[in-house]
Amino acid sequence: MVSKLISTGTAAFCVFDLEAMTHRLADSCDWWSVERDELAEINAGNCLIFGTGYDGGFDFDITQGRGLASPDVEVVIRAPSGRIYVGAGEDISGEDDQPEENSEYYRGLFLNVERGNYVVTVKRTGATIGVGLERTNREAVNHVAQQLRLADDA
């Protein structure tokens, strides 16, 4: 398990492979705040975006190789490059910018994984957000009908 404190200024976090989101580089930096655009990317398996209800720091516990029991959220994402980023919503690809490793600007975390599709499970307990990544043969297609918001269970 990898643990890291990650902060958001947009009350949201994202999980995505940078290569899966390069088509959004020419868009505005807040393209994902438009619900239909956000849902289109989640349902196409390009990313996971979820809200927390408020800005601030959250303790992330990330487990690779297995999902989480009783998750609040479960989606399948594509990892064509094998480089998955977990970070603040404002870090998602857009305005000709993507997260960079060892950058002071991006406070998230890069994970190196085998290329392929991954089930991403997320569970929130207070200010702790657990994320599970498990490789799958499932198609990276989701059927999310509304923006994902994680309730504060503390």
C-alpha positions as CSV (number, residue, x, y, z in Angstrom):
1,M,0.0,0.0,0.0
2,V,1.1,3.5,-0.8
3,S,-0.1,6.4,1.4
4,K,0.0,10.1,0.6
5,L,-1.7,13.3,1.7
6,I,-3.2,14.9,-1.4
7,S,-4.9,18.3,-1.3
8,T,-7.6,19.7,-3.6
9,G,-8.8,23.2,-4.3
10,T,-11.8,22.0,-6.3
11,A,-13.4,19.5,-3.9
12,A,-12.6,16.8,-6.4
13,F,-10.0,14.1,-7.2
14,C,-9.1,12.2,-10.3
15,V,-7.5,8.9,-11.3
16,F,-6.3,8.5,-14.9
17,D,-3.6,7.3,-17.3
18,L,-2.1,10.4,-18.9
19,E,-2.1,8.8,-22.4
20,A,-5.9,8.1,-22.1
21,M,-6.5,11.9,-21.6
22,T,-4.3,13.5,-24.2
23,H,-7.3,14.3,-26.3
24,R,-8.4,16.8,-23.6
25,L,-5.1,18.8,-23.7
26,A,-6.6,21.5,-26.0
27,D,-9.7,21.9,-23.8
28,S,-10.0,24.5,-21.0
29,C,-8.5,23.5,-17.6
30,D,-12.0,23.1,-16.1
31,W,-13.7,21.1,-18.9
32,W,-14.5,18.4,-16.4
33,S,-16.8,20.8,-14.4
34,V,-19.4,20.4,-17.2
35,E,-21.3,17.3,-16.1
36,R,-21.9,15.8,-19.5
37,D,-18.2,16.0,-20.4
38,E,-17.1,14.5,-17.1
39,L,-19.6,11.6,-17.4
40,A,-18.6,11.0,-21.0
41,E,-14.9,10.5,-20.0
42,I,-15.8,8.3,-17.0
43,N,-18.2,6.2,-19.1
44,A,-15.6,5.8,-21.9
45,G,-13.1,4.5,-19.3
46,N,-10.7,7.3,-19.7
47,C,-10.7,8.5,-16.1
48,L,-12.4,8.6,-12.7
49,I,-13.4,11.9,-11.2
50,F,-15.1,12.1,-7.9
51,G,-16.1,14.9,-5.5
52,T,-15.6,15.1,-1.8
53,G,-17.9,18.0,-0.8
54,Y,-15.2,20.3,0.3
55,D,-11.6,21.4,-0.5
56,G,-8.6,20.4,1.6
57,G,-6.2,17.6,2.3
58,F,-7.2,13.9,2.3
59,D,-5.1,10.9,3.3
60,F,-5.0,8.5,0.3
61,D,-4.3,4.8,0.9
62,I,-3.7,3.2,-2.5
63,T,-3.6,-0.6,-3.0
64,Q,-2.4,-2.1,-6.2
65,G,-3.4,-5.6,-7.2
66,R,-6.8,-5.8,-5.6
67,G,-10.0,-3.9,-5.2
68,L,-11.5,-2.6,-2.0
69,A,-14.4,-4.3,-0.1
70,S,-17.7,-2.4,-0.2
71,P,-16.5,0.5,-2.3
72,D,-18.4,3.8,-2.6
73,V,-17.4,3.9,-6.3
74,E,-16.2,1.3,-8.8
75,V,-15.3,2.0,-12.5
76,V,-13.0,0.5,-15.1
77,I,-10.4,2.7,-16.6
78,R,-7.9,2.2,-19.5
79,A,-4.1,2.4,-18.8
80,P,-2.6,2.5,-22.2
81,S,0.8,3.9,-21.0
82,G,0.9,2.1,-17.7
83,R,1.3,5.4,-15.8
84,I,-1.7,6.2,-13.7
85,Y,-2.0,9.5,-11.8
86,V,-4.0,9.9,-8.6
87,G,-4.5,13.6,-7.7
88,A,-6.6,16.7,-7.3
89,G,-9.4,17.3,-9.8
90,E,-7.7,20.4,-11.0
91,D,-4.7,18.3,-12.1
92,I,-6.6,16.5,-14.9
93,S,-5.4,17.1,-18.4
94,G,-6.5,20.3,-20.0
95,E,-5.2,23.7,-21.2
96,D,-2.1,22.1,-22.8
97,D,-1.0,20.8,-19.4
98,Q,-0.8,17.4,-17.7
99,P,0.7,16.3,-14.4
100,E,4.5,15.9,-14.3
101,E,6.5,13.7,-12.0
102,N,8.7,15.6,-9.4
103,S,6.8,18.8,-10.1
104,E,6.1,21.2,-7.2
105,Y,2.8,22.2,-8.9
106,Y,1.3,18.7,-8.9
107,R,0.9,17.1,-5.5
108,G,-0.6,13.8,-6.6
109,L,1.0,10.4,-7.1
110,F,2.1,8.5,-10.1
111,L,1.7,4.7,-10.2
112,N,3.5,2.5,-12.7
113,V,1.3,-0.4,-13.6
114,E,1.1,-3.0,-16.4
115,R,-0.7,-1.6,-19.5
116,G,-4.3,-2.7,-19.7
117,N,-7.7,-2.0,-18.0
118,Y,-8.1,-1.6,-14.3
119,V,-11.0,-1.7,-11.9
120,V,-10.7,1.3,-9.7
121,T,-12.5,1.1,-6.4
122,V,-12.8,4.0,-4.0
123,K,-14.0,4.2,-0.4
124,R,-14.1,7.2,1.8
125,T,-14.0,7.2,5.6
126,G,-13.8,10.8,7.0
127,A,-10.6,12.4,5.6
128,T,-9.2,9.1,4.4
129,I,-9.8,7.9,0.8
130,G,-8.9,4.3,0.0
131,V,-8.2,3.5,-3.7
132,G,-7.8,0.0,-5.1
133,L,-6.4,-0.8,-8.5
134,E,-6.9,-4.3,-9.9
135,R,-6.1,-5.3,-13.5
136,T,-9.0,-6.8,-15.3
137,N,-10.1,-8.2,-18.6
138,R,-13.4,-6.2,-18.4
139,E,-14.0,-3.7,-21.1
140,A,-13.4,-0.1,-20.0
141,V,-17.0,1.0,-20.3
142,N,-19.0,2.4,-17.4
143,H,-22.6,3.4,-17.0
144,V,-22.4,6.3,-14.6
145,A,-25.5,8.5,-14.8
146,Q,-24.6,11.4,-12.4
147,Q,-21.5,13.0,-11.0
148,L,-19.8,10.9,-8.3
149,R,-19.7,12.4,-4.8
150,L,-18.3,10.6,-1.8
151,A,-20.2,11.2,1.4
152,D,-18.3,12.0,4.6
153,D,-18.7,8.9,6.8
154,A,-16.7,10.1,9.7
